């Protein structure tokens, strides 16, 4: 009897943890366009620094 209760309780906790993990990843995920834009700006800055130092 107690084992059934613990099993259901732990399954419920696992379910909540998985849902929480998915929601956190969806909320804090930055868009691909933002990532690409920041990468392009970084590359441009590095190329400008390399041209100045030559």
Rosetta constraint file for C-alpha pairs under 8 A:
AtomPair CA 1 CA 5 HARMONIC 6.62 0.50
AtomPair CA 2 CA 6 HARMONIC 6.26 0.50
AtomPair CA 3 CA 7 HARMONIC 6.02 0.50
AtomPair CA 4 CA 8 HARMONIC 6.20 0.50
AtomPair CA 5 CA 9 HARMONIC 6.05 0.50
AtomPair CA 6 CA 10 HARMONIC 5.99 0.50
AtomPair CA 7 CA 11 HARMONIC 6.08 0.50
AtomPair CA 8 CA 12 HARMONIC 6.09 0.50
AtomPair CA 9 CA 13 HARMONIC 6.24 0.50
AtomPair CA 10 CA 14 HARMONIC 6.09 0.50
AtomPair CA 11 CA 15 HARMONIC 6.15 0.50
AtomPair CA 12 CA 16 HARMONIC 6.25 0.50
AtomPair CA 13 CA 17 HARMONIC 6.14 0.50
AtomPair CA 14 CA 18 HARMONIC 6.21 0.50
AtomPair CA 15 CA 19 HARMONIC 6.25 0.50
AtomPair CA 16 CA 20 HARMONIC 6.02 0.50
AtomPair CA 17 CA 21 HARMONIC 6.11 0.50
AtomPair CA 18 CA 22 HARMONIC 6.29 0.50
AtomPair CA 19 CA 23 HARMONIC 6.18 0.50
AtomPair CA 20 CA 24 HARMONIC 6.12 0.50
AtomPair CA 21 CA 25 HARMONIC 6.28 0.50
AtomPair CA 22 CA 26 HARMONIC 6.24 0.50
AtomPair CA 23 CA 27 HARMONIC 6.13 0.50
AtomPair CA 24 CA 28 HARMONIC 6.08 0.50
AtomPair CA 25 CA 29 HARMONIC 5.82 0.50
AtomPair CA 30 CA 34 HARMONIC 6.82 0.50
AtomPair CA 30 CA 35 HARMONIC 7.22 0.50
AtomPair CA 31 CA 35 HARMONIC 6.55 0.50
AtomPair CA 32 CA 36 HARMONIC 6.16 0.50
AtomPair CA 33 CA 37 HARMONIC 6.03 0.50
AtomPair CA 34 CA 38 HARMONIC 6.16 0.50
AtomPair CA 35 CA 39 HARMONIC 6.17 0.50
AtomPair CA 36 CA 40 HARMONIC 6.11 0.50
AtomPair CA 37 CA 41 HARMONIC 6.24 0.50
AtomPair CA 38 CA 42 HARMONIC 6.22 0.50
AtomPair CA 39 CA 43 HARMONIC 6.24 0.50
AtomPair CA 40 CA 44 HARMONIC 6.19 0.50
AtomPair CA 41 CA 45 HARMONIC 6.19 0.50
AtomPair CA 42 CA 46 HARMONIC 6.23 0.50
AtomPair CA 43 CA 47 HARMONIC 6.17 0.50
AtomPair CA 44 CA 48 HARMONIC 6.13 0.50
AtomPair CA 45 CA 49 HARMONIC 6.21 0.50
AtomPair CA 46 CA 50 HARMONIC 6.18 0.50
AtomPair CA 47 CA 51 HARMONIC 6.17 0.50
AtomPair CA 48 CA 52 HARMONIC 6.22 0.50
AtomPair CA 49 CA 53 HARMONIC 6.20 0.50
AtomPair CA 50 CA 54 HARMONIC 6.31 0.50
